[in-house]
């Protein structure tokens, strides 16, 4: 459906086996891309989406920002308490985050035996 004019779009024939919604992106009167929209998805403006989120109980702008140094590539560990960021730090390439169970599993795979005292 790429590079179709609006005039051509009005006469577009779609295969009868296709059911659903298709979102078309139009630039300068030509369809430049299309995507199938699943039936459980909502298509809305950012403002409409924010209004829906507020109605659902989410607070507008109630998010914490994470400062990322320009040029940084890697993982950042963020600590939060009651939904508020308390600390963040960049992980070194040799640092990893795991649950205690995950750490025990890795240790056992490496040949260590973990026993309780």
Secondary structure, 3 states (H helix, E strand, C coil): CCCEEHHHHHCCCCCCCCCCEEEEEEECCEEEEEEEECCCCCCCCHHHHHHHHHHCCCCCCCCCCCCCCCCCCCCEEEEEECCEEEEEEECCCCCCCCCHHHHHHHHHHCCCCCCCC
